[in-house]
Amino acid sequence: MHRVSPPVRSALVGAVIGAALTALVAVNDQAPIERTGPKIVSAFLADWRHQFVGTYVVVLNWERRTAAGGRLQSTETIAQRPPDTFSRGLGTIDARRGDRRLACAEGPSGRLDCRDAGALPAYATVVDQRVANVATYLRGPARIYDVERQQPHCYRLKQVVPVRFAIDLSFGTEAFFCFDPVTGALRSRRTVRPSSEDAEVAASIRTFVTDADLAPKPGTPGGETFGAP
């Protein structure tokens, strides 16, 4: 049997390792993204629901960049302990306590003052409707978006109808979402439109919610309590 000289042996080993690495890279590069289908759509809708039923406080940094070079930044805080919810950002406040809507604003003291603004549907009903609305975009032959699950709890929604028919949709022409698997909170979102691109990234997420994170009860002392309209 012929012996292989050390230089030749080294060359052969190097060639084998190189071929193996090349094959490994090729496999990774060609690993298919899970495309749209009933299971993928259901997974997205489950995460979409989770963000409304989870208990958490998330602080999101929001930024919009326009095609003309404009830039706008803001911070949004969302606190949830369903059915109590509170969100504040972009100059607006949205608050709910039980099945009542609250109208809130800062009083002269700088603290929030709220008044009862009327009855709301049961929270479970609201969540069901939000999920059902999004499902109409994703299911059936008339769907507007295809869904790709890029990694667990992260998705890409790609518009599949002509732009002129869906330019004002909330998900734009393309949107990317990542959800926190524990709380359901939004970790990141990027929405692409022909004229702008919005990005949201969670600066912090915590799993406990205190009364101070939510809207104060109507009539709570500490500022100028709104009177009934």
N, CA, C and O of each residue as an XYZ file, in Angstrom:
916
protein
N       0.853     -1.192      0.000
C       0.000      0.000      0.000
C       0.883      1.234      0.000
O       1.857      1.318      0.748
N       0.522      2.214     -0.869
C       1.324      3.430     -0.976
C       1.036      4.335      0.200
O      -0.118      4.545      0.571
N       2.090      4.866      0.781
C       1.927      5.840      1.855
C       1.749      7.234      1.243
O       2.391      7.583      0.252
N       0.882      8.001      1.847
C       0.662      9.375      1.383
C       1.590     10.278      2.160
O       1.621     10.244      3.391
N       2.330     11.070      1.454
C       3.295     11.958      2.099
C       2.568     12.996      2.945
O       1.428     13.346      2.641
N       3.218     13.504      4.022
C       2.580     14.498      4.897
C       2.009     15.697      4.152
O       0.889     16.109      4.455
N       2.733     16.284      3.183
C       2.152     17.438      2.497
C       0.880     17.082      1.746
O      -0.085     17.847      1.753
N       0.877     15.908      1.092
C      -0.304     15.494      0.342
C      -1.464     15.207      1.308
O      -2.612     15.582      1.072
N      -1.095     14.498      2.445
C      -2.137     14.199      3.425
C      -2.776     15.481      3.953
O      -3.998     15.543      4.090
N      -1.984     16.495      4.249
C      -2.506     17.766      4.741
C      -3.412     18.426      3.720
O      -4.448     18.999      4.057
N      -2.996     18.330      2.459
C      -3.805     18.929      1.402
C      -5.148     18.239      1.282
O      -6.177     18.889      1.094
N      -5.133     16.883      1.395
C      -6.385     16.141      1.294
C      -7.316     16.465      2.458
O      -8.513     16.677      2.265
N      -6.746     16.503      3.688
C      -7.552     16.829      4.853
C      -8.151     18.223      4.719
O      -9.320     18.446      5.031
N      -7.328     19.155      4.248
C      -7.826     20.522      4.063
C      -8.941     20.569      3.051
O      -9.909     21.312      3.221
N      -8.817     19.779      1.992
C      -9.842     19.774      0.947
C     -11.153     19.216      1.476
O     -12.234     19.726      1.180
N     -11.027     18.127      2.290
C     -12.231     17.517      2.853
C     -12.932     18.484      3.806
O     -14.151     18.646      3.751
N     -12.150     19.125      4.681
C     -12.735     20.076      5.629
C     -13.371     21.241      4.886
O     -14.470     21.685      5.219
N     -12.657     21.728      3.870
C     -13.192     22.843      3.091
C     -14.493     22.478      2.411
O     -15.430     23.275      2.380
N     -14.553     21.271      1.864
C     -15.780     20.829      1.202
C     -16.920     20.711      2.197
O     -18.060     21.063      1.896
N     -16.597     20.205      3.405
C     -17.626     20.053      4.428
C     -18.166     21.408      4.867
O     -19.372     21.577      5.049
N     -17.251     22.382      5.038
C     -17.682     23.720      5.434
C     -18.519     24.372      4.350
O     -19.514     25.041      4.628
N     -18.103     24.170      3.121
C     -18.863     24.726      1.998
C     -20.268     24.144      1.952
O     -21.247     24.857      1.731
N     -20.346     22.826      2.168
C     -21.658     22.184      2.157
C     -22.519     22.681      3.310
O     -23.724     22.874      3.150
N     -21.885     22.897      4.508
C     -22.624     23.369      5.662
C     -23.178     24.765      5.426
O     -24.336     25.039      5.741
N     -22.345     25.658      4.866
C     -22.787     27.009      4.555
C     -23.921     26.977      3.548
O     -24.894     27.722      3.670
N     -23.789     26.101      2.542
C     -24.824     26.002      1.516
C     -26.145     25.560      2.120
O     -27.205     26.070      1.760
N     -26.073     24.586      3.062
C     -27.290     24.120      3.705
C     -27.931     25.238      4.500
O     -29.145     25.433      4.442
N     -27.088     26.000      5.269
C     -27.622     27.092      6.069
C     -28.206     28.187      5.191
O     -29.265     28.735      5.497
N     -27.506     28.511      4.084
C     -27.986     29.556      3.191
C     -29.302     29.165      2.538
O     -30.135     30.018      2.233
N     -29.479     27.871      2.330
C     -30.663     27.420      1.620
C     -31.763     26.931      2.562
O     -32.791     26.425      2.113
N     -31.540     27.086      3.887
C     -32.568     26.643      4.836
C     -33.839     27.440      4.578
O     -33.815     28.668      4.668
N     -34.926     26.790      4.267
C     -36.126     27.520      3.851
C     -36.792     28.246      5.015
O     -36.920     27.704      6.113
N     -37.213     29.481      4.753
C     -38.067     30.189      5.691
C     -39.445     29.553      5.614
O     -39.919     29.200      4.534
N     -40.083     29.410      6.771
C     -41.425     28.833      6.774
C     -42.392     29.818      6.141
O     -42.670     30.879      6.699
N     -42.899     29.459      4.978
C     -43.778     30.366      4.242
C     -45.191     30.341      4.797
O     -45.504     29.600      5.729
N     -46.031     31.166      4.201
C     -47.397     31.262      4.689
C     -48.129     29.936      4.547
O     -47.859     29.149      3.640
N     -49.023     29.719      5.428
C     -49.803     28.491      5.478
C     -50.645     28.538      6.729
O     -50.434     29.406      7.577
N     -51.579     27.646      6.870
C     -52.475     27.688      8.036
C     -51.749     27.702      9.374
O     -52.143     28.439     10.277
N     -50.698     26.903      9.517
C     -49.994     26.853     10.798
C     -49.246     28.153     11.082
O     -49.222     28.623     12.220
N     -48.641     28.730     10.056
C     -47.878     29.964     10.248
C     -48.817     31.124     10.553
O     -48.546     31.930     11.443
N     -49.902     31.207      9.829
C     -50.881     32.262     10.080
C     -51.459     32.124     11.484
O     -51.613     33.118     12.195
N     -51.779     30.896     11.885
C     -52.311     30.666     13.230
C     -51.300     31.055     14.300
O     -51.676     31.589     15.343
N     -50.019     30.790     14.050
C     -48.977     31.158     15.013
C     -48.895     32.674     15.157
O     -48.787     33.196     16.267
N     -48.947     33.374     14.030
C     -48.919     34.837     14.093
C     -50.126     35.375     14.842
O     -49.992     36.259     15.688
N     -51.302     34.849     14.537
C     -52.515     35.326     15.202
C     -52.505     35.004     16.693
O     -53.056     35.760     17.492
N     -51.888     33.898     17.070
C     -51.759     33.573     18.493
C     -50.867     34.591     19.194
O     -51.168     35.024     20.306
N     -49.767     34.974     18.542
C     -48.896     36.003     19.119
C     -49.585     37.365     19.105
O     -49.421     38.159     20.032
N     -50.342     37.628     18.069
C     -51.093     38.889     17.996
C     -52.082     38.990     19.161
O     -52.226     40.049     19.772
N     -52.756     37.884     19.459
C     -53.677     37.853     20.593
C     -52.927     38.005     21.913
O     -53.365     38.730     22.806
N     -51.798     37.316     22.027
C     -51.033     37.320     23.280
C     -50.649     38.738     23.691
O     -50.611     39.041     24.883
N     -50.363     39.614     22.722
C     -49.946     40.967     23.071
C     -51.065     41.751     23.754
O     -50.795     42.711     24.476
N     -52.326     41.348     23.530
C     -53.452     42.047     24.150
C     -53.881     41.427     25.472
O     -54.497     42.108     26.293
N     -53.578     40.177     25.696
C     -54.033     39.506     26.916
C     -52.911     39.361     27.939
O     -53.169     38.944     29.069
N     -51.684     39.692     27.577
C     -50.565     39.583     28.504
C     -50.576     40.703     29.535
O     -51.195     41.748     29.332
N     -49.887     40.469     30.634
C     -49.714     41.469     31.690
C     -48.274     41.955     31.648
O     -47.343     41.169     31.824
N     -48.093     43.235     31.417
C     -46.733     43.776     31.260
C     -46.765     45.297     31.175
O     -47.817     45.913     31.006
N     -45.578     45.878     31.298
C     -45.340     47.283     30.958
C     -44.197     47.294     29.951
O     -43.128     46.741     30.210
N     -44.424     47.921     28.806
C     -43.383     48.013     27.784
C     -43.202     49.474     27.401
O     -44.173     50.215     27.241
N     -41.955     49.871     27.257
C     -41.616     51.206     26.758
C     -41.025     51.031     25.371
O     -40.016     50.346     25.203
N     -41.645     51.645     24.384
C     -41.250     51.509     22.987
C     -40.684     52.824     22.461
O     -41.278     53.887     22.645
N     -39.545     52.739     21.815
C     -38.997     53.883     21.091
C     -39.490     53.818     19.646
O     -39.272     52.828     18.947
N     -40.144     54.869     19.216
C     -40.770     54.914     17.882
C     -40.071     55.955     17.014
O     -39.716     57.037     17.480
N     -39.883     55.605     15.745
C     -39.253     56.548     14.812
C     -39.881     56.401     13.430
O     -40.138     55.290     12.966
N     -40.120     57.524     12.789
C     -40.590     57.533     11.395
C     -39.576     58.280     10.537
O     -39.146     59.386     10.867
N     -39.210     57.649      9.434
C     -38.351     58.275      8.434
C     -39.128     58.345      7.131
O     -39.708     57.352      6.693
N     -39.137     59.514      6.515
C     -39.891     59.692      5.284
C     -38.963     59.650      4.075
O     -37.753     59.842      4.188
N     -39.566     59.393      2.914
C     -38.780     59.347      1.675
C     -38.162     60.697      1.368
O     -37.164     60.771      0.651
N     -38.742     61.772      1.903
C     -38.215     63.121      1.665
C     -37.087     63.483      2.625
O     -36.527     64.577      2.545
N     -36.752     62.562      3.538
C     -35.668     62.811      4.479
C     -36.119     63.288      5.844
O     -35.283     63.588      6.696
N     -37.420     63.365      6.073
C     -37.922     63.786      7.371
C     -37.749     62.710      8.428
O     -37.590     61.529      8.119
N     -37.782     63.142      9.684
C     -37.583     62.205     10.786
C     -38.387     62.664     11.994
O     -38.357     63.840     12.357
N     -39.103     61.736     12.614
C     -39.910     62.017     13.794
C     -39.681     60.905     14.802
O     -39.673     59.726     14.448
N     -39.495     61.285     16.060
C     -39.243     60.300     17.107
C     -40.180     60.529     18.291
O     -40.578     61.660     18.568
N     -40.526     59.452     18.981
C     -41.374     59.546     20.156
C     -41.174     58.298     21.004
O     -40.516     57.342     20.592
N     -41.747     58.328     22.180
C     -41.721     57.180     23.094
C     -43.155     56.845     23.480
O     -43.954     57.736     23.768
N     -43.472     55.558     23.484
C     -44.799     55.108     23.873
C     -44.675     54.124     25.032
O     -43.823     53.236     25.021
N     -45.529     54.295     26.020
C     -45.586     53.369     27.152
C     -46.931     52.661     27.143
O     -47.977     53.305     27.064
N     -46.905     51.345     27.223
C     -48.121     50.539     27.269
C     -48.087     49.709     28.547
O     -47.128     48.980     28.799
N     -49.137     49.826     29.346
C     -49.274     49.018     30.564
C     -50.574     48.234     30.467
O     -51.622     48.784     30.128
N     -50.494     46.956     30.765
C     -51.670     46.085     30.689
C     -51.762     45.182     31.907
O     -50.790     44.548     32.316
N     -52.939     45.145     32.461
C     -53.317     44.151     33.458
C     -54.786     43.867     33.170
O     -55.670     44.291     33.914
N     -55.036     43.140     32.074
C     -56.394     43.022     31.530
C     -57.427     42.687     32.609
O     -57.201     41.831     33.465
N     -58.576     43.389     32.544
C     -59.004     44.259     31.444
C     -58.533     45.704     31.540
O     -58.917     46.526     30.709
N     -57.707     46.036     32.538
C     -57.215     47.409     32.667
C     -56.038     47.619     31.722
O     -55.103     46.819     31.697
N     -56.089     48.695     30.947
C     -55.016     48.995     29.999
C     -54.744     50.496     30.005
O     -55.613     51.303     30.334
N     -53.527     50.842     29.636
C     -53.135     52.247     29.568
C     -52.016     52.389     28.542
O     -51.039     51.640     28.569
N     -52.163     53.339     27.652
C     -51.083     53.627     26.702
C     -50.945     55.134     26.551
O     -51.923     55.882     26.585
N     -49.699     55.549     26.385
C     -49.412     56.983     26.297
C     -48.251     57.191     25.335
O     -47.175     56.615     25.502
N     -48.487     58.020     24.329
C     -47.443     58.304     23.361
C     -47.979     59.111     22.202
O     -49.179     59.087     21.926
N     -47.089     59.836     21.513
C     -47.452     60.668     20.371
C     -48.562     61.666     20.730
O     -49.417     61.997     19.909
N     -48.519     62.128     21.977
C     -49.466     63.154     22.400
C     -50.849     62.653     22.736
O     -51.757     63.457     22.944
N     -51.037     61.345     22.797
C     -52.364     60.800     23.101
C     -52.293     59.863     24.300
O     -51.246     59.291     24.604
N     -53.431     59.719     24.972
C     -53.565     58.798     26.094
C     -54.806     57.957     25.859
O     -55.875     58.487     25.558
N     -54.665     56.653     25.994
C     -55.803     55.741     25.862
C     -55.850     54.891     27.126
O     -54.872     54.233     27.481
N     -56.992     54.911     27.799
C     -57.062     54.223     29.093
C     -58.394     53.502     29.250
O     -59.437     53.941     28.765
N     -58.312     52.387     29.943
C     -59.484     51.556     30.219
C     -59.357     51.006     31.627
O     -58.278     50.575     32.035
N     -60.448     51.019     32.365
C     -60.495     50.402     33.696
C     -61.743     49.538     33.737
O     -62.864     50.044     33.681
N     -61.541     48.229     33.836
C     -62.670     47.319     33.771
C     -63.333     47.430     32.408
O     -62.668     47.320     31.378
N     -64.620     47.645     32.402
C     -65.342     47.816     31.150
C     -65.758     49.269     30.938
O     -66.790     49.542     30.326
N     -64.947     50.201     31.449
C     -65.211     51.622     31.292
C     -64.025     52.301     30.600
O     -62.865     52.035     30.918
N     -64.336     53.160     29.673
C     -63.300     53.962     29.032
C     -63.041     55.195     29.876
O     -63.967     55.777     30.440
N     -61.771     55.593     29.963
C     -61.400     56.781     30.723
C     -60.837     57.839     29.780
O     -60.084     57.530     28.856
N     -61.212     59.082     30.027
C     -60.625     60.212     29.317
C     -59.651     60.880     30.280
O     -60.047     61.346     31.348
N     -58.388     60.925     29.904
C     -57.341     61.387     30.819
C     -56.498     62.487     30.187
O     -56.313     62.539     28.971
N     -55.997     63.354     31.043
C     -55.071     64.408     30.621
C     -54.271     64.835     31.845
O     -54.638     64.513     32.975
N     -53.189     65.551     31.623
C     -52.394     66.041     32.739
C     -53.067     67.262     33.358
O     -53.464     68.186     32.648
N     -53.193     67.261     34.671
C     -53.699     68.419     35.381
C     -52.578     69.404     35.651
O     -51.428     69.130     35.308
N     -52.881     70.544     36.257
C     -51.858     71.547     36.566
C     -50.725     71.008     37.428
O     -49.601     71.507     37.371
N     -51.024     69.990     38.224
C     -49.987     69.413     39.085
C     -49.011     68.537     38.317
O     -47.977     68.134     38.851
N     -49.341     68.239     37.049
C     -48.502     67.343     36.264
C     -48.920     65.897     36.356
O     -48.409     65.052     35.621
N     -49.856     65.599     37.262
C     -50.363     64.235     37.403
C     -51.576     64.049     36.507
O     -52.259     65.004     36.136
N     -51.821     62.793     36.173
C     -52.960     62.492     35.318
C     -54.265     62.639     36.080
O     -54.382     62.231     37.236
N     -55.239     63.227     35.411
C     -56.596     63.291     35.928
C     -57.503     62.636     34.901
O     -57.363     62.865     33.700
N     -58.434     61.819     35.378
C     -59.278     61.054     34.463
C     -60.739     61.184     34.850
O     -61.078     61.401     36.013
N     -61.587     61.046     33.859
C     -63.021     60.972     34.104
C     -63.583     59.764     33.362
O     -63.013     59.302     32.374
N     -64.691     59.272     33.852
C     -65.375     58.162     33.190
C     -65.940     58.652     31.866
O     -66.644     59.661     31.819
N     -65.631     57.938     30.793
C     -66.070     58.357     29.462
C     -67.026     57.357     28.829
O     -67.245     57.385     27.618
N     -67.596     56.474     29.641
C     -68.623     55.600     29.099
C     -68.252     54.130     29.100
O     -67.119     53.742     29.383
N     -69.257     53.327     28.771
C     -69.088     51.873     28.788
C     -68.351     51.389     27.549
O     -68.397     52.020     26.493
N     -67.679     50.271     27.697
C     -66.986     49.605     26.604
C     -67.456     48.157     26.515
O     -67.951     47.612     27.501
N     -67.312     47.527     25.354
C     -67.595     46.086     25.276
C     -66.666     45.310     26.206
O     -65.604     45.803     26.585
N     -67.065     44.110     26.566
C     -66.205     43.256     27.385
C     -64.830     43.136     26.734
O     -64.715     43.082     25.510
N     -63.788     43.095     27.565
C     -62.429     43.098     27.025
C     -62.182     41.892     26.121
O     -61.532     42.020     25.083
N     -62.688     40.734     26.503
C     -62.499     39.537     25.677
C     -63.116     39.737     24.298
O     -62.577     39.262     23.298
N     -64.236     40.435     24.244
C     -64.881     40.710     22.961
C     -64.022     41.623     22.102
O     -63.909     41.423     20.893
N     -63.419     42.619     22.723
C     -62.540     43.550     21.999
C     -61.342     42.803     21.421
O     -60.972     43.010     20.265
N     -60.740     41.937     22.228
C     -59.580     41.182     21.759
C     -59.967     40.263     20.602
O     -59.259     40.192     19.598
N     -61.080     39.570     20.742
C     -61.541     38.686     19.668
C     -61.724     39.464     18.362
O     -61.369     38.974     17.290
N     -62.275     40.668     18.455
C     -62.524     41.464     17.260
C     -61.217     41.925     16.626
O     -61.088     41.925     15.401
N     -60.255     42.313     17.443
C     -58.954     42.734     16.909
C     -58.270     41.593     16.157
O     -57.695     41.796     15.089
N     -58.341     40.412     16.721
C     -57.727     39.255     16.072
C     -58.475     38.902     14.789
O     -57.858     38.600     13.768
N     -59.787     38.939     14.844
C     -60.596     38.612     13.661
C     -60.335     39.599     12.527
O     -60.285     39.207     11.361
N     -60.170     40.876     12.864
C     -59.899     41.879     11.829
C     -58.595     41.586     11.098
O     -58.535     41.651      9.871
N     -57.554     41.263     11.858
C     -56.258     40.971     11.233
C     -56.326     39.666     10.448
O     -55.696     39.542      9.398
N     -57.079     38.701     10.942
C     -57.193     37.412     10.251
C     -57.742     37.589      8.837
O     -57.373     36.838      7.934
N     -58.622     38.578      8.636
C     -59.177     38.785      7.289
C     -58.099     39.223      6.309
O     -58.255     39.028      5.103
N     -57.010     39.811      6.796
C     -55.901     40.213      5.928
C     -55.030     39.034      5.506
O     -54.313     39.109      4.508
N     -55.096     37.945      6.270
C     -54.093     36.887      6.137
C     -54.638     35.567      5.618
O     -53.861     34.689      5.242
N     -55.946     35.407      5.590
C     -56.518     34.104      5.245
C     -57.399     34.183      4.004
O     -58.034     35.197      3.716
N     -57.405     33.066      3.285
C     -58.305     32.952      2.142
C     -57.701     33.480      0.853
O     -56.658     34.133      0.874
N     -58.345     33.204     -0.257
C     -57.825     33.616     -1.570
C     -57.800     35.123     -1.749
O     -57.077     35.624     -2.610
N     -58.577     35.865     -0.953
C     -58.607     37.323     -1.066
C     -57.684     37.986     -0.043
O     -57.803     39.186      0.207
N     -56.768     37.221      0.548
C     -55.885     37.782      1.574
C     -55.047     38.925      0.987
O     -54.812     38.993     -0.220
N     -54.614     39.799      1.861
C     -53.810     40.954      1.453
C     -52.329     40.712      1.725
O     -51.475     41.271      1.037
N     -52.017     39.883      2.721
C     -50.623     39.636      3.104
C     -50.317     38.143      3.160
O     -51.162     37.332      3.537
N     -49.103     37.804      2.780
C     -48.520     36.512      3.093
C     -47.679     36.672      4.357
O     -47.147     37.748      4.632
N     -47.567     35.590      5.116
C     -46.828     35.625      6.374
C     -45.649     34.668      6.299
O     -45.794     33.527      5.859
N     -44.489     35.131      6.726
C     -43.313     34.278      6.891
C     -42.912     34.313      8.355
O     -42.808     35.387      8.948
N     -42.687     33.144      8.940
C     -42.137     33.104     10.296
C     -40.634     32.986     10.148
O     -40.128     31.946      9.727
N     -39.924     34.034     10.487
C     -38.480     34.066     10.281
C     -37.724     33.399     11.418
O     -36.643     32.850     11.211
N     -38.287     33.446     12.610
C     -37.787     32.723     13.776
C     -38.927     32.709     14.780
O     -39.922     33.403     14.570
N     -38.824     31.948     15.863
C     -39.950     31.887     16.796
C     -40.411     33.269     17.238
O     -39.614     34.068     17.729
N     -41.688     33.544     17.063
C     -42.342     34.779     17.480
C     -41.913     36.006     16.667
O     -42.163     37.140     17.073
N     -41.274     35.777     15.533
C     -40.885     36.875     14.640
C     -41.414     36.578     13.234
O     -41.281     35.462     12.733
N     -42.014     37.594     12.607
C     -42.721     37.379     11.346
C     -42.478     38.525     10.371
O     -42.156     39.651     10.751
N     -42.645     38.189      9.124
C     -42.677     39.181      8.060
C     -44.015     39.078      7.342
O     -44.417     37.995      6.917
N     -44.704     40.208      7.208
C     -45.939     40.275      6.448
C     -45.650     41.009      5.150
O     -45.184     42.148      5.164
N     -45.923     40.364      4.039
C     -45.628     40.920      2.721
C     -46.917     41.095      1.940
O     -47.673     40.145      1.741
N     -47.157     42.320      1.501
C     -48.382     42.607      0.758
C     -48.377     41.876     -0.583
O     -47.375     41.874     -1.298
N     -49.516     41.255     -0.913
C     -49.601     40.479     -2.151
C     -50.658     41.023     -3.102
O     -50.973     40.388     -4.109
N     -51.215     42.208     -2.788
C     -52.147     42.855     -3.703
C     -51.463     44.092     -4.267
O     -50.514     44.586     -3.659
N     -51.907     44.607     -5.398
C     -51.285     45.808     -5.955
C     -51.268     46.956     -4.954
O     -52.232     47.161     -4.217
N     -50.168     47.701     -4.934
C     -49.980     48.762     -3.958
C     -51.121     49.767     -3.998
O     -51.556     50.249     -2.953
N     -51.604     50.085     -5.175
C     -52.632     51.126     -5.282
C     -53.919     50.751     -4.556
O     -54.737     51.621     -4.256
N     -54.106     49.455     -4.269
C     -55.316     49.028     -3.588
C     -55.148     48.970     -2.075
O     -56.142     48.871     -1.355
N     -53.936     49.029     -1.582
C     -53.726     48.822     -0.139
C     -52.670     49.758      0.431
O     -51.978     49.398      1.383
N     -52.536     50.933     -0.128
C     -51.457     51.822      0.284
C     -51.637     52.354      1.700
O     -50.658     52.701      2.361
N     -52.895     52.422      2.176
C     -53.153     52.997      3.494
C     -53.359     51.947      4.580
O     -53.757     52.293      5.692
N     -53.100     50.686      4.290
C     -53.263     49.651      5.298
C     -52.270     49.844      6.438
O     -51.157     50.324      6.224
N     -52.678     49.467      7.655
C     -51.825     49.706      8.816
C     -50.519     48.927      8.761
O     -49.550     49.309      9.417
N     -50.472     47.830      7.981
C     -49.247     47.050      7.866
C     -48.411     47.477      6.655
O     -47.381     46.865      6.374
N     -48.842     48.519      5.936
C     -48.071     49.022      4.811
C     -47.912     47.992      3.705
O     -48.750     47.107      3.530
N     -46.825     48.126      2.967
C     -46.527     47.158      1.915
C     -45.755     45.965      2.466
O     -45.718     44.894      1.862
N     -45.143     46.175      3.624
C     -44.349     45.128      4.259
C     -44.200     45.488      5.730
O     -44.009     46.655      6.075
N     -44.287     44.490      6.590
C     -44.145     44.740      8.020
C     -43.426     43.574      8.679
O     -43.576     42.421      8.274
N     -42.644     43.895      9.698
C     -41.888     42.904     10.451
C     -42.250     43.033     11.925
O     -42.271     44.139     12.465
N     -42.533     41.914     12.574
C     -42.929     41.904     13.977
C     -42.101     40.895     14.753
O     -41.792     39.814     14.252
N     -41.747     41.254     15.974
C     -41.222     40.295     16.938
C     -41.952     40.520     18.258
O     -42.098     41.653     18.716
N     -42.409     39.418     18.864
C     -43.149     39.484     20.112
C     -42.362     38.799     21.226
O     -41.657     37.818     20.991
N     -42.489     39.324     22.430
C     -41.858     38.694     23.577
C     -42.605     37.400     23.908
O     -43.817     37.441     24.119
N     -41.927     36.266     23.959
C     -42.631     34.994     24.164
C     -43.240     34.846     25.550
O     -44.184     34.074     25.724
N     -42.724     35.564     26.538
C     -43.223     35.424     27.910
C     -44.452     36.294     28.143
O     -45.488     35.806     28.595
N     -44.334     37.579     27.835
C     -45.418     38.513     28.143
C     -46.366     38.730     26.969
O     -47.524     39.096     27.169
N     -45.887     38.508     25.751
C     -46.660     38.833     24.563
C     -46.419     40.237     24.065
O     -46.915     40.603     23.000
N     -45.664     41.041     24.813
C     -45.424     42.428     24.425
C     -44.681     42.507     23.096
O     -43.919     41.609     22.737
N     -44.916     43.590     22.381
C     -44.205     43.836     21.140
C     -42.748     44.162     21.454
O     -42.453     45.087     22.211
N     -41.836     43.380     20.856
C     -40.411     43.671     21.020
C     -39.916     44.597     19.917
O     -39.079     45.466     20.159
N     -40.429     44.412     18.721
C     -40.043     45.294     17.631
C     -41.073     45.206     16.521
O     -41.765     44.200     16.360
N     -41.155     46.287     15.762
C     -42.045     46.337     14.608
C     -41.461     47.318     13.606
O     -41.012     48.404     13.975
N     -41.467     46.937     12.358
C     -41.045     47.838     11.279
C     -42.091     47.777     10.182
O     -42.425     46.700      9.687
N     -42.608     48.940      9.804
C     -43.662     49.024      8.801
C     -43.160     49.867      7.636
O     -42.749     51.013      7.818
N     -43.197     49.290      6.437
C     -42.673     49.948      5.245
C     -43.835     50.406      4.374
O     -44.742     49.633      4.066
N     -43.791     51.672      3.983
C     -44.755     52.245      3.050
C     -43.983     52.957      1.941
O     -42.798     53.248      2.102
N     -44.646     53.241      0.815
C     -43.926     53.920     -0.266
C     -43.326     55.266      0.151
O     -42.277     55.663     -0.357
N     -43.989     55.961      1.071
C     -43.536     57.308      1.430
C     -42.808     57.387      2.767
O     -42.244     58.432      3.093
N     -42.807     56.302      3.551
C     -42.191     56.370      4.871
C     -41.927     54.976      5.414
O     -42.385     53.970      4.873
N     -41.172     54.956      6.501
C     -40.902     53.707      7.220
C     -40.948     53.992      8.708
O     -40.274     54.898      9.198
N     -41.749     53.211      9.427
C     -41.871     53.346     10.879
C     -41.153     52.196     11.559
O     -41.197     51.060     11.087
N     -40.489     52.493     12.674
C     -39.808     51.460     13.445
C     -40.102     51.655     14.922
O     -40.055     52.774     15.431
N     -40.405     50.564     15.601
C     -40.602     50.559     17.045
C     -39.719     49.478     17.652
O     -39.672     48.352     17.157
N     -39.021     49.829     18.727
C     -38.162     48.869     19.409
C     -38.380     49.022     20.913
O     -38.361     50.133     21.444
N     -38.585     47.903     21.586
C     -38.808     47.947     23.034
C     -37.519     48.304     23.751
O     -36.495     47.643     23.584
N     -37.585     49.363     24.554
C     -36.443     49.741     25.389
C     -36.447     48.944     26.687
O     -35.390     48.683     27.262
N     -37.640     48.556     27.152
C     -37.740     47.760     28.376
C     -39.087     47.051     28.399
O     -40.083     47.556     27.881
N     -39.095     45.880     29.006
C     -40.321     45.112     29.219
C     -40.248     44.548     30.634
O     -39.234     43.964     31.018
N     -41.312     44.718     31.405
C     -41.361     44.068     32.718
C     -42.693     43.363     32.899
O     -43.704     43.733     32.302
N     -42.665     42.354     33.726
C     -43.815     41.454     33.833
C     -44.766     41.817     34.957
O     -45.847     41.235     35.050
N     -44.399     42.766     35.818
C     -45.303     43.142     36.905
C     -45.854     44.543     36.632
O     -45.154     45.423     36.130
N     -47.115     44.715     36.975
C     -47.810     45.979     36.733
C     -48.400     46.461     38.047
O     -49.110     45.716     38.721
N     -48.112     47.696     38.412
C     -48.650     48.271     39.636
C     -49.811     49.208     39.300
O     -50.014     49.565     38.140
N     -50.566     49.599     40.319
C     -51.654     50.548     40.104
C     -51.125     51.852     39.521
O     -51.813     52.511     38.741
N     -49.917     52.221     39.894
C     -49.343     53.483     39.415
C     -49.045     53.451     37.915
O     -48.922     54.503     37.289
N     -48.928     52.257     37.336
C     -48.664     52.152     35.900
C     -49.924     52.391     35.077
O     -49.847     52.699     33.888
N     -51.075     52.251     35.711
C     -52.360     52.358     35.016
C     -52.988     53.717     35.287
O     -52.477     54.497     36.091
N     -54.097     53.995     34.615
C     -54.776     55.269     34.816
C     -55.372     55.327     36.209
O     -55.887     54.323     36.702
N     -55.312     56.497     36.861
C     -55.929     56.615     38.191
C     -57.447     56.523     38.104
O     -58.042     56.812     37.066
N     -58.053     56.122     39.191
C     -59.516     56.052     39.219
C     -60.094     57.456     39.050
O     -59.517     58.423     39.545
N     -61.216     57.576     38.365
C     -61.850     58.887     38.240
C     -62.125     59.487     39.620
O     -62.668     58.819     40.501
N     -61.747     60.744     39.795
C     -61.988     61.416     41.094
C     -60.881     61.231     42.089
O     -60.977     61.746     43.203
N     -59.812     60.506     41.735
C     -58.706     60.322     42.669
C     -58.031     61.666     42.925
O     -57.691     62.365     41.970
N     -57.825     62.053     44.196
C     -57.152     63.319     44.475
C     -55.725     63.315     43.936
O     -55.107     62.264     43.767
N     -55.220     64.518     43.671
C     -53.826     64.625     43.223
C     -53.678     65.570     42.049
O     -52.555     65.843     41.624
N     -54.768     66.073     41.517
C     -54.709     67.022     40.415
C     -56.061     67.678     40.267
O     -56.831     67.768     41.223
N     -56.335     68.122     39.096
C     -57.638     68.705     38.818
C     -58.528     67.647     38.184
O     -58.433     67.402     36.981
N     -59.371     67.029     38.957
C     -60.227     65.959     38.471
C     -61.242     66.510     37.479
O     -61.896     67.520     37.736
N     -61.361     65.834     36.351
C     -62.322     66.268     35.348
C     -63.739     66.112     35.887
O     -64.042     65.158     36.604
N     -64.585     67.045     35.538
C     -65.994     66.880     35.829
C     -66.663     66.135     34.703
O     -66.079     65.977     33.630
N     -67.869     65.676     34.925
C     -68.605     64.976     33.872
C     -68.882     65.946     32.734
O     -69.096     67.130     32.994
N     -68.886     65.493     31.482
C     -69.126     66.383     30.367
C     -70.560     66.891     30.377
O     -70.947     67.663     29.500
